[in-house]
Amino acid sequence: MTIYELKEKKDKEVDLMYKKSMEELDSFYKLNWKYNTPRIIVLKNRKEIDNLKNKKTPGWLVGWTEGNNVYLLDRKNYEKESSHKYSDEEYFQLIKHELSHLFFGIVSRANGMNQFIWLNEGVAGCLSQQYKGKNKPKKLGKFLGQYSNWKGDAYKESTYAVKILKDKFGDQKLLILIKSLSFVKSQKDFNKIFKEVYGSEPTYKFFNSLLK
């Protein structure tokens, strides 16, 4: 058993990234989150991440959410303790991505539910602009299979899928879809609501026609 002692950490840059992320996410989700806001917990190294996860974690894992907490690898050890290159922009995107999951859970009323995973990850990736500097996929073909079983290999596809919805149809429809998830009990229900919002069920044909 590992016992931790928490203490407050001062990091002006991370504080600014957090506040900017919260403001921008509030602007999209329309949540007006003012009370019991998320806490940032910074982990010094891979060992601390492994201890909290109770397993050996891959080098790409640098952040996640649990409850109302966002866990992040310390930016000072970001390159040493992960497979990522550090930049202020990437770290800001990481913070915003993880905070988006918490907003998504509240607005969709599906907090803790292992469903809508490609949409949840896609919204987080799109709102945090993690597509910047990356090549646009020529074709989408695997993200829809990760509705309730996330394999972790469709971040790019799900991000671009949501970017398509956001760019082609606007923020309002995307938010309507997210808010409608509280009525979804199955993937069939999800497909039906998606069609009501976008005029088509979520298919690769639909997304790839818009990707072009």
PyMOL commands that set and color helices and strands:
alter all, ss='L'
color gray80, all
select helices_A, chain A and resi 12-29+46-53+75-77+88-108+117-127+143-145+155-169+171-183+187-198+204-211
alter helices_A, ss='H'
color red, helices_A
select strands_A, chain A and resi 39-43+63-66+69-73
alter strands_A, ss='S'
color yellow, strands_A
deselect
rebuild
show_as cartoon
